[in-house]
Amino acid sequence: MEPFNNHTGVGVPLRQSNVDTDQIIPAVYLKRITRTGFEDGLFAAWRNDPEFVLNLEPFKAGTVLVAGPDFGTGSSREHAVWALCDYGFRVVVSSRFGDIFRGNAGKQGLLTAACAQPDVELLWKALETEPGTTVTVDLQARRITCRDIEVGFEIDDYTRWRLIEGLDDIGLSLRHVDDIDAFEADRPGWLPTTLAR
Amino acid sequence: MARTLAEKLWEAHLVRRGEDGPGGTEPDLLYVDLHLVHEVTSPQAFDGLRAAGRRVRRPDLTIATEDHNVPTTDVELPIADPVSLAQVQALRKNCAEFDLPLYPMNHAEQGIVHVIGPQLGLTQPGMTVVCGDSHTSTHGAFGALAFGIGTSEVEHVLATQTLPLRRFATMSVTVHGVLRPGVTSKDIVLAVIAEIGTAGGQGHVIEYRGSAIEALSMESRMTICNMSIEAGARAGMIAPDATTFEYLRGRPHAPSGAGWDTAAATWSELRTDDDASFDREVVIDAATLTPFVTWGTNPGQGLPLSERVPDPARIADENERAAAERALTYMDLAPGTALRDIQVDTVFLGSCTNGRIEDLRAAADVLRGRHVADDVRMLVVPGSMRVRAQAEQEGLHEVFTAAGAEWRSAGCSMCLAMNPDKLAPGERSASTSNRNFEGRQGKGGRTHLVSPLVAAATAVRGTLSSPEDLPEER
């Protein structure tokens, strides 16, 4: 995973709540077996609308998505994170995220910055008043700046550290393989296995 | 200290408690007792293992099936869609390479992951169960800690049989009293989601309790736990009891002989301490519940069937009002329309929410001697091949086909429309599945979530209906 320290890019206002992962990428794009190339599936249904924010210059080049509350609810599909990353997004700002989506994002180096809704509204106004405005997200300081606006955001310490260091979870867990061995040795014998009976 | 069931299961699966480190307190490392795998969220995980030269740590605690994208007709033929075929073939190749048990299409045990786990007796009380699918919460009905994960976590579980996790908060939903006839567990959970909202359970494990929950069958309990994710919760669970034990006894992977006695004694201990407290508590009176349907584009936008489409202008919260306006535009509904007057084109009976034998029996009881309305198509998709076989043994398939419904093979089907079972743009469905998101059942399709009883009655009348709305005469 690529380390994340801070990022500056074009902000995209998405004035919508409850953006579920079916909207982020419809199921029809989930048949692919590759891990990249999902950018065409991002918001696929909405991108048919010429007025959709990502169809408008200069938002097309956006890298910081500023969305309404409850972004990424619903299906566990990590493809939603891949589609956002493949399109070029590095940060999603929202007042609330779906739990599974937020976890998936943390594994892929996509920063989910949780801001208070009034702060999201300030960012929306700034981005809509002057389309193409850049947003700077400082993960170390947990600050977002956009023109004269400066707001804080929440992310848990551990995810922040992993993002900054660019660390792979599996590698971290395998440092504790002795603990896993010990736990397994104590599991009761009557617990089921999946082997055919 | 008094603990909830969820907290007890967490402690019982702690491989390692998170310590203070350079990134603050580490997450706990939790052991996974059962990992369910399917074709859609796993191929990239297996690629990750190969790239890192890792193996699957416990193939014997892992099971795979083909469910999300498989067709439900002509299942003996090769899959016609080349992209779906490639995905299914990738799963077969990965299972062969990593030595994982797989129930492929046409196998007697094939079916939706969340239907086959319980059916095989693999899902047992006190276990941790994960799958790259958000409806893994279904397995919580057995008093298991069961939750959906993303593909990176699938890879993590394959490699380590563990997951690094932050402790979940706890929430109780207590349903007291007795349900009225014709009111099902689907109505309970739709009412709960409407009450607490799609983010109401965020970060929480919901434990469902109370006399109305205790009175439910295992299959009805699975329906409730299944939709916990629709309230934003990580998991849903119900403490195991005699109903749970009876369901499990004799299942292929359930313990037997002396193992059964040991297991049953252990399971009997699995309950929330009397004086334990939850982070949030919700109480519902079962007697107030009636058949419930959704009118909007998220599962929290629901109302009793007797109500009318709401007027967004009366919604105080700005974001909710905007969401309701958008939903009504998408759903092509006018405020004030009686929900019972909404006409549908398609009725879908199936999914991990309501694709089990009791769901099929309930719908067949309504349809027996009746016929699906003109211009309505009804798809009946059993949750597993075993459910299908059981239904055929009971003659239910003849009830469905005599009523004019289509009798299909097992899979996720029109719940998420990855296979050929889709709504056309503008089509409207009454669906026993779990999500009414925009385009969920096909681009431009409109979904009303309902119980199997409402689905069957709707198929007969052609508008959203409960069995009470049908003439007695058949």
Chai-1 contact restraints between the chains, C-beta under 6 A:
chainA,res_idxA,chainB,res_idxB,connection_type,confidence,min_distance_angstrom,max_distance_angstrom,comment,restraint_id
A,S17,B,N319,contact,1.0,0.0,6.0,A-B,restraint_1
A,S17,B,A323,contact,1.0,0.0,6.0,A-B,restraint_2
A,N18,B,N298,contact,1.0,0.0,6.0,A-B,restraint_3
A,N18,B,A323,contact,1.0,0.0,6.0,A-B,restraint_4
A,D20,B,F437,contact,1.0,0.0,6.0,A-B,restraint_5
A,D22,B,F437,contact,1.0,0.0,6.0,A-B,restraint_6
A,D22,B,R440,contact,1.0,0.0,6.0,A-B,restraint_7
A,P26,B,G439,contact,1.0,0.0,6.0,A-B,restraint_8
A,A27,B,L416,contact,1.0,0.0,6.0,A-B,restraint_9
A,A27,B,M418,contact,1.0,0.0,6.0,A-B,restraint_10
A,L30,B,V40,contact,1.0,0.0,6.0,A-B,restraint_11
A,K31,B,N69,contact,1.0,0.0,6.0,A-B,restraint_12
A,K31,B,V83,contact,1.0,0.0,6.0,A-B,restraint_13
A,K31,B,S84,contact,1.0,0.0,6.0,A-B,restraint_14
A,K31,B,Q87,contact,1.0,0.0,6.0,A-B,restraint_15
A,I33,B,P43,contact,1.0,0.0,6.0,A-B,restraint_16
A,I33,B,Q87,contact,1.0,0.0,6.0,A-B,restraint_17
A,I33,B,A90,contact,1.0,0.0,6.0,A-B,restraint_18
A,R35,B,Q44,contact,1.0,0.0,6.0,A-B,restraint_19
A,A45,B,G439,contact,1.0,0.0,6.0,A-B,restraint_20
A,D70,B,A199,contact,1.0,0.0,6.0,A-B,restraint_21
A,T73,B,T198,contact,1.0,0.0,6.0,A-B,restraint_22
A,S75,B,S134,contact,1.0,0.0,6.0,A-B,restraint_23
A,S76,B,D133,contact,1.0,0.0,6.0,A-B,restraint_24
A,S76,B,S134,contact,1.0,0.0,6.0,A-B,restraint_25
A,S76,B,G148,contact,1.0,0.0,6.0,A-B,restraint_26
A,S76,B,G150,contact,1.0,0.0,6.0,A-B,restraint_27
A,E78,B,G150,contact,1.0,0.0,6.0,A-B,restraint_28
A,E78,B,T151,contact,1.0,0.0,6.0,A-B,restraint_29
A,R96,B,A199,contact,1.0,0.0,6.0,A-B,restraint_30
A,D99,B,R234,contact,1.0,0.0,6.0,A-B,restraint_31
A,I100,B,G148,contact,1.0,0.0,6.0,A-B,restraint_32
A,N104,B,G150,contact,1.0,0.0,6.0,A-B,restraint_33
A,K107,B,S152,contact,1.0,0.0,6.0,A-B,restraint_34
A,D157,B,G23,contact,1.0,0.0,6.0,A-B,restraint_35
A,D157,B,G24,contact,1.0,0.0,6.0,A-B,restraint_36
A,Y158,B,G23,contact,1.0,0.0,6.0,A-B,restraint_37
A,Y158,B,G24,contact,1.0,0.0,6.0,A-B,restraint_38
A,W161,B,G23,contact,1.0,0.0,6.0,A-B,restraint_39
A,D169,B,H156,contact,1.0,0.0,6.0,A-B,restraint_40
A,I170,B,H156,contact,1.0,0.0,6.0,A-B,restraint_41
A,I170,B,A159,contact,1.0,0.0,6.0,A-B,restraint_42
A,S173,B,T160,contact,1.0,0.0,6.0,A-B,restraint_43
A,S173,B,T162,contact,1.0,0.0,6.0,A-B,restraint_44
A,S173,B,P164,contact,1.0,0.0,6.0,A-B,restraint_45
A,H176,B,R16,contact,1.0,0.0,6.0,A-B,restraint_46
A,D179,B,V15,contact,1.0,0.0,6.0,A-B,restraint_47
A,D179,B,R16,contact,1.0,0.0,6.0,A-B,restraint_48
A,I180,B,V15,contact,1.0,0.0,6.0,A-B,restraint_49
A,I180,B,T162,contact,1.0,0.0,6.0,A-B,restraint_50
A,F183,B,V15,contact,1.0,0.0,6.0,A-B,restraint_51
A,F183,B,Y31,contact,1.0,0.0,6.0,A-B,restraint_52
A,W190,B,P255,contact,1.0,0.0,6.0,A-B,restraint_53
A,W190,B,G259,contact,1.0,0.0,6.0,A-B,restraint_54
A,W190,B,T262,contact,1.0,0.0,6.0,A-B,restraint_55
A,W190,B,A263,contact,1.0,0.0,6.0,A-B,restraint_56
A,P192,B,L122,contact,1.0,0.0,6.0,A-B,restraint_57
A,P192,B,H253,contact,1.0,0.0,6.0,A-B,restraint_58
A,T193,B,D60,contact,1.0,0.0,6.0,A-B,restraint_59
A,T194,B,D60,contact,1.0,0.0,6.0,A-B,restraint_60
A,T194,B,I63,contact,1.0,0.0,6.0,A-B,restraint_61
A,T194,B,P101,contact,1.0,0.0,6.0,A-B,restraint_62
A,L195,B,D60,contact,1.0,0.0,6.0,A-B,restraint_63
A,R197,B,P252,contact,1.0,0.0,6.0,A-B,restraint_64
